[in-house]
Amino acid sequence: MPQTRPVPAPRPGRRRRLGALAGAGAVLAVAAGVLAALGLHRGHQPPPAALPLRQVAALPLPGDTSRLDYASLDAGRGLLFIAHLGASELIEVDVHANRVVRTISGLPQVHGVLVVPGRRRVYATATGSNAMLTLDEDTGAILRSSPTGAYPDGLAYDPVRAAVWTTNETGGSETVIDAATGTVRGTVQLGGDAGNVAYDPATGTMLVDVQGSDQLAVIDPAALKVTRRVPLPGCQHDHGLALDPAGRLAFIACDENNRLLTLDLATWRVTGDQPVGSGPDVLAYDPGAHRLYVAAESGQLTVLDQHQRTLSVAGSARLADGAHIVALDPATHRSYYPVPDNGSGHPALLTLAPAP
């Protein structure tokens, strides 16, 4: 039987309470009741429609069925790093060979994970110690620990300044860390609970969801200052974020009312508003296929195609319990979904490819 590890105490906030619940190993019936009580099922859902995808693999993963969180792919080497929050471990998978490479332990309540192939480094947020850990991609060794603000979650990389940005969710800030040395360069206060962060290569700015005020913050990464706050009408608790830099679009998931907004990055206006699955969490955009994947806490996956800067639903269906994570390979157009239990009593990695 898998060993049960300590889990974080419940904190305010829908997503964090889900993490505590999943880590505690609550049964699905109880979880469903709690999810309803937390308001996850408010708002309209997209009508069921067959996904334009087919499952090509289901790889058993090591460990227990506690909560999994973010995943990050080095597409060139085919190495996928999965944060197993409830076990305080990273799981490394070779997606080309469809095998587990290693399990890396000692990452307290690991949430976010980001691989930077050009540096051969993996960065992970350890919520249990309010730190960002730097790992060697080749060996899995933990090289250093850098302090962050309260409840570090998502990550983004600024390649121009070789800096890693960590979102401190309850701290309401961004910690900026030197990618080579682990030295903290500075902190940007956001004025509210923080969601995900992304680097915009077209403008060289950082974009951050400020979910406490339903805004998107635009940050000058050289001055470490917020230069613009973009209101997001119709959004409640903007958490998920993905960009189409070439198309000058941002896609923003509102996890309290199950909406997906499209934001024009040239005019800073919301140009689209669509329903998605309950509790939208991780987003992934495929620039070659012009396709957006929205994974939700409810296990529902919504796939949307972008044409002439407008999204349309290509399919929306339940994938699996806990399928709130998606990682994408833009070369093969395959998408990867770590799930806590694929019916075997162990976690698994589902691999989906575009349907012929």
N, C-alpha and C positions, 0 to 999 in steps of 0.2 A: 504494500500500500504506500502511495506517495506520502512523504513527510509533510505535515502541515506546518507552515511557518507563520510567524507573527505578521499581522497586517496592520495598515495604518488605522488609527482611530477615525471615526466618522468626523467629517468637517462640513461646514456649510457649503452649499453649492451642489447642483444636480450631478455633475460628472464625478466629483470627488466622493459623494455618497454612494454612487454606483461602484466605485473602486473598492470602498470599504465593504460593501455588501458582497461583491463577487469574491473578494479575498477571504471573507469569512466563510465561504462555501455554502451560502444559503441555497435552499432548494428552489427550483424554478417557480413553483407555485407561489412561494412567499415573495420571490423576486418580482413576479408579475404584479402582485398587489402593491409592493413598494413603488414600482415604476409608475403605476397608475396614480398613487398618492403623490408622487413627485411631479406629476403633470406632464409626463413624457408623451402622453397620447393626446395632448391637446392639438388642435389644428387639423386641417384636412390632410389626408394621405394621397399620394399619387395612385391612380387606379392600377390594379395589377396588370402587368404586361410582361410577356416572356423576355428574359434577358438576351441580348445579342451575343451571348457567350456560351462556351461549353467547358465543362470541367475536364481537365486533362491529367490531374494528379491530386492525391490526398496523402500527404506525408505525415505519419505519426511523429509527434514531437515529445521530447522528454519532459518530465515534471508533472505537477498536479494540475487540477482544473481551475486554479485561481486565475485572477484577471490578467489578461495580456493587454499591452498598451501599444505604443507606436512601433513601426518597423521602418527600416531604411535599407535600400538596395544599392550596392555597387554593381551597376549593370555590366560594366566591362569584365569584371571577374566573376560575376554571377553569385556574389555573396550577399545574403540577406540577413540582417541583424534584427532580431525581434525582442522587444522588452517584455519580459515576464514579470510584471509588477508584483504579483502576489508571492512569487518565489525569490524576488530580489536577484534575478539572473538575466543575462542576455543569452539568447539561443542563436547560434550562427548556423545558417543553412546554405549549402551549395545548391542553388536552384538549377544549375546546368546538369548536375549529377543526381538531383533530387535526393539529397542525403544530409543528415545533420553532421556538421563539422565538429562543433564543440558547444559546451555550455559554460558560460563565464559567470562565476558567482561573486558575491561580495559587493553588489551594487544595491544599497539599501532602497527598497521600493522604487526601482528604476522605472521611470516614466518615458521620457523622450529619448530618442536615439537618432543619431545622424552620422552617416559615414561620408567622409570626404576623400574620395579615391586619390586625388592628386597629392594628398599628404600621407596616405596610408594610415589614416587615423579614424577612430570611431569616437564620437562624443555622446555621452549619456547623462541625463539628469537623474540624480538620486534624491528623490523627495524625502526619504527617511533621514538624510543628513544635510539637506539644503545645500547641495553641492553639484557641480558638473565634473564628471570623471572623463579623463582622456585615456583611450586604450589604443594599443598597437593593433592595427588591422590584421597583420600577419600572424601574430602569436596570441592575441587575446589578452595580453598582459595589461594590467592597469598601471599607467605611467604616472599619473598625477591627479590630484583633487583640487578643484577651485571653488571657493565659496560663492554662493548665489544669494538671492533674496528668498522669501518664504514661498514654499511649494513650487519649485522649478518644474516646468512641464515641457513645452515644445521648444524646438531648436531651429536655428537657421544659420547659414554660413555666408559671410560677406567675403568673396574671393579677392576683391580689390584691396582690402585692408587686412586680410588674413585674420578675421575675427569671427568668433562664434557668439551668437546671441541666444541667451536663454530667457524664456518667458517665465516670470515668477507669478504664478496665477493669483494666489491670495496676497502676495506682496505688492501686486499692482505695478510691476516694474520690469525692465529688461536689464540683465547683467551682461556686459560686453567683455569677452574674454579673449586674450591673445591665443590664437590657435596653436602656435608653436611652443610657447612657454607656460601657458596656463595662467598667466598673470591677468588679474582683473583690470581692465582699462577704464571702466566707468559704469555708471548706472543711469538709466533713463526712467524717471517716474512717469507713469501713465495716467494717474488720477482715477484708477478704478481697477477691478479685477481684470487680469489679462488673459486673452485667448492665444491663438497661434500667431507666429511671426514669419515673414517671408522677405527675401531679398529681391528687389526689382532691378534686374540688370539694365533695363532701358534708361532708368533715371538714377541708378546708384543709390536709391533710398531703401529704407526698411519700412515695411508695412506691418502693423500690429493690430489685431482685434482687441478693442477695449470693451470686453463683454459686460463690464459693470455699468457702462453708460451707452451701450449700443452705438459705438463709434468705431471708425477705423483711424488709427493714428499714423501719420506719415512722419518719419524721423530722418533727420540729416545724420548719417553715421559718422561724419567727420566732427561735427560740432556736438554730437550726442544730445540733440534737442528736437522736440516735437515741433514741426513746422506747419502742420495742418491737422485739423480734426474733421473727419468726414462723417456727418450723420447718416445713419442707416435706417430710414423710415421703413416700418413693417417688420423689423428684425427684433427679436427678443433673445438677448444673450448670444452675441456673435462669437463663435468659438473656432470653427473650422475655417481654413483659408488656403486657397490655391490660386496661382496666377497663370495667365496666358500672356507672357510678356510681348510676344510678337503681335498679338491681337489687341494689346492694351486693355485687358480685362482682368478683373479680380472676381473670384467666386467665393462667396462668404456663406457659411452654414450657421443658421440661427437655431441653437439646439433646444430652446425653450418653447418655440412655436413651430418647429419643423419646417422651416422655410429655407430656400436657397436663393440668395440675391446675386445678381450680376451687376458689377460696378464698372462703369466706364472710367478708366484711369486717365483719360485725357480731359474729361469734363467733370469728373468726380460726382457723377449722377448715377443713381440706381436705374438700370435699364431693363431689368428682368427680376421677377419674383415668382418662384414656383414651389409647390409642395414637394417634400421628400420624406423619407422614412423617419419614424419617431426617434428623436435624439441623434440627429446627424452629427458625426464626429470627424472622422478623417476623410480628406478629399485628396484626389490625385488626378492630374490633368495630363493627357497624352497629346502633345503638340502635333505629332505627325498625323494622328488619326482625328484630331480636333474633337476629342472625346473626354468627358468628365465623369469620374467615378465618385459617388457619394456613399460612404459606408456609415450605417447608423447603429446606435446602441440596441435597437430592437432586432437587429439581424437583417434588416431590409437593405438591399443594395439598389441604388438608383443610378442608371447610366444615361447620360445626356450627351447628345451630339451638338456641336457648335457649328452653325452655318451663318455666314454673314453677320457674325457677332451676336447671334441669337441662339439660345439653347432650346432644344426640344428633347423630350423624354424618348429614349430608344428602348427602354425596358426598366421595369421595377418589380422586384420580387424578393421574398425572404430567402436569404442564403443559408444562414445557420445562426444558432444562439450565440450571442457575443461577437458577431462578425462586424465589429465597428472599426476595423483597421483595414487599410488597403495600401499596398505598395505596387508600383508600376514599372515595367521595363519598356521604355519608349522605343527600343530597337525591335523587340519581338512583339510588342503590344500585349504581352501577357500581364495579368494582374494576380496579386498574391494576397491571401486573406488568412491570417492566423486566427484560429478559433480555440476557445478553451476546452471544448469537448466535441469531438466529431462522432459521438456515439460509442466510443471505446473506453471512456473513463480517463482519457488522456487528451492533451491538446493536439492539434493537427494544423498543417498548413495546406490550404486549398489553393490550387493553381487553376486559373481560368484563362482561356484563350478566346479570341474573337471567333464567333461562329462562322462557318464557311457560307 
